Amino acid sequence: MAKQSGAQKKTVERIMHEYKHGELKKGRGGKVKSRKQAIAIGLKEAGASKYASKAENKRNLRHTKQKERKGQTAMQQKEKR
């Protein structure tokens, strides 16, 4: 796997934080219980997956950053309540 950028590191940190506090959800809404699954979700959202193409990784990071700017992450939604 290539070296991660600062933005990618912050995204993975946020995902792991959500996992540790029980806020990270799967695609259909159930909570993630496996640490390995949480890491895989974090790498995919950060655009740092070694299994995805460069274009797909770029798109995933762009989508995640847009979600963070809009305040749609689990951590940001919990803080607003």
C-alpha positions as a printed NumPy array, in Angstrom:
array([[  0.   ,   0.   ,   0.   ],
       [  1.267,   3.472,  -0.822],
       [  1.986,   6.117,   1.791],
       [ -1.146,   7.89 ,   3.016],
       [ -1.665,  11.633,   2.762],
       [ -2.652,  13.749,   5.749],
       [ -6.291,  13.864,   4.677],
       [ -6.385,  10.089,   4.374],
       [ -4.863,   9.626,   7.85 ],
       [ -7.442,  11.952,   9.405],
       [-10.278,  10.083,   7.708],
       [ -9.038,   6.703,   8.96 ],
       [ -8.65 ,   8.181,  12.47 ],
       [-12.241,   9.451,  12.382],
       [-13.557,   6.075,  11.224],
       [-11.691,   4.219,  13.984],
       [-12.967,   6.746,  16.534],
       [-16.532,   6.09 ,  15.394],
       [-15.899,   2.338,  15.626],
       [-14.521,   2.578,  19.165],
       [-17.588,   4.525,  20.302],
       [-20.038,   2.178,  18.57 ],
       [-21.176,   4.74 ,  15.987],
       [-19.796,   3.103,  12.825],
       [-22.495,   1.459,  10.734],
       [-22.507,  -1.043,   7.905],
       [-24.164,  -0.361,   4.561],
       [-27.577,  -1.497,   5.747],
       [-27.479,   0.246,   9.112],
       [-26.184,  -2.444,  11.486],
       [-23.258,  -1.585,  13.736],
       [-19.771,  -2.809,  12.844],
       [-18.524,  -5.292,  15.442],
       [-15.244,  -6.406,  13.86 ],
       [-12.075,  -4.299,  14.083],
       [-10.894,  -5.673,  10.728],
       [-14.139,  -4.587,   9.092],
       [-13.756,  -1.098,  10.577],
       [-10.222,  -0.835,   9.171],
       [-11.445,  -1.932,   5.735],
       [-14.221,   0.691,   5.81 ],
       [-11.729,   3.36 ,   6.901],
       [ -9.266,   2.582,   4.118],
       [-12.015,   2.522,   1.515],
       [-13.495,   5.849,   2.639],
       [-10.024,   7.387,   2.807],
       [ -9.233,   6.298,  -0.734],
       [ -6.276,   4.241,   0.441],
       [ -7.451,   0.753,  -0.504],
       [ -4.906,  -1.368,  -2.339],
       [ -7.723,  -3.294,  -4.033],
       [ -9.34 ,  -0.296,  -5.734],
       [ -8.037,   1.558,  -8.773],
       [ -6.458,   4.999,  -8.436],
       [ -9.507,   6.651,  -9.969],
       [-11.859,   4.858,  -7.576],
       [ -9.671,   5.773,  -4.582],
       [ -9.697,   9.429,  -5.649],
       [-13.478,   9.365,  -6.025],
       [-13.928,   7.733,  -2.593],
       [-11.733,  10.333,  -0.857],
       [-13.522,  13.193,  -2.628],
       [-16.924,  11.778,  -1.607],
       [-15.813,  11.344,   2.014],
       [-14.405,  14.865,   2.295],
       [-17.648,  16.243,   0.864],
       [-19.588,  14.264,   3.486],
       [-17.35 ,  15.669,   6.249],
       [-17.834,  19.251,   5.018],
       [-21.611,  18.842,   5.028],
       [-21.572,  17.397,   8.556],
       [-23.035,  14.045,   7.593],
       [-20.609,  11.783,   9.479],
       [-21.873,   9.851,  12.521],
       [-19.592,  11.786,  14.854],
       [-20.764,  15.181,  13.586],
       [-24.435,  14.187,  13.734],
       [-24.07 ,  12.99 ,  17.332],
       [-22.425,  16.273,  18.387],
       [-25.295,  18.318,  16.908],
       [-27.892,  16.536,  19.053]])
